[in-house]
Amino acid sequence: MIDLDLTEEHRLLEQTVREWAAREVAPQIAELDRAHKFDPRILPQMAELGLLGICVPAAYGGAGMDYLSLGVASEELEYVDTSLRVILSVHVGLNSLSLLTWGTEDQKRRYLVPQAQGQKIATFGLTEPAAGSDARGIQTVAVKQGDRYVLSGEKMWISLADVADHFLVIAWSDMEKKRAKDPSGLSAFIVERAFKGFSSGTLTHKWGILAGNTGHFKMDEVEVPAENLLGREGEGFKIAMFALDQGRYTVAAGATGLIRACRDASVRYAKERHTFGVEIGQHQLVKEMLARMEADYQQARLLWLRSGWLKNIGRRNTKETSLAKWMATVASERAAGDAVQIHGANGYSDEYPVGRYYRNCKGAVIYEGTREIHALMQADYLLGYRADKPTRCELPPFEGQPAHA
């Protein structure tokens, strides 16, 4: 039986993250955004709260919470700023959960444990200058030479590119399949920043998420030990799609938090601002926009809660997570646009937070699968062109939860 009620543990986490973000980040976030500055001091604080290993089992240094907890934290973090949720998305969702599911015991000890404890920061490398939604179009290659692989290529639009210590990189390991664009020729590798030939840089002309670090990294014949191959050769595409499922889940929950932030800011302003002798909240069209934000918030929250529940019981949830991500991000863009409209001229000023929400929301409609990609996915499910079957591409069920039959 599906149960979407949050437990006392979830409520405590929600309160803890909410209070920390309000106290430690909210007072400075507008200035960080204006300065296009990422504050690295946030990371050890998040580690102290257990957020960097939130749903990693305690046996691997994590907090041992369930996957609903990851969603709760993502919503609360993005309520304050998208840059906070992005940290959870790439470090936990895209990287650490991939190691938890696909990694060897040695890889988990060497990489997952320090990541879960926040001693090392991790991110994910799939997107390239000429390859986004078309993952088969990537050009990075990995050539086997004895007991190592030599990686060459460049990754673009990488969150925490200048901060991360560990990088989960997708590359072609079969050149014949690369020429045929056969995804079974892709493999996944754990790359360390310290490896010779690795370099990174920052993207300085972003439009949104200005308080977050986004950049690129280049591998110039980087030698990676063979034991750093994640999964088996040829499983890179499956691993990348698995990682995106987890990343999309955090994006869906985060976008839900942004909708709530837009709603709360708009309600406050609608009661403070007066026109024609009354609070603007008295005007019918303002009420309509506020009501739409509330409806979108409740729907988006239910969708990510359902995805989290499916993860908890170890059931494949690509379809449900895609829908949650699609609906929540599109709704967040609508909510941010309405929030700016409600604020009028003040919405066009960074003295109010809604302009930052408007700039931040757009990225999520593009990354982790564009809204168009998700629309096609949902249509393909309906038409029978696509179906999800139980595979190795599943998170282990949360401890204490029965696995899905």
Order of alpha helices (4+ residues) and beta strands (2+ residues): alpha-alpha-alpha-alpha-alpha-alpha-alpha-beta-beta-beta-beta-alpha-beta-beta-beta-beta-alpha-beta-beta-alpha-alpha-alpha-alpha
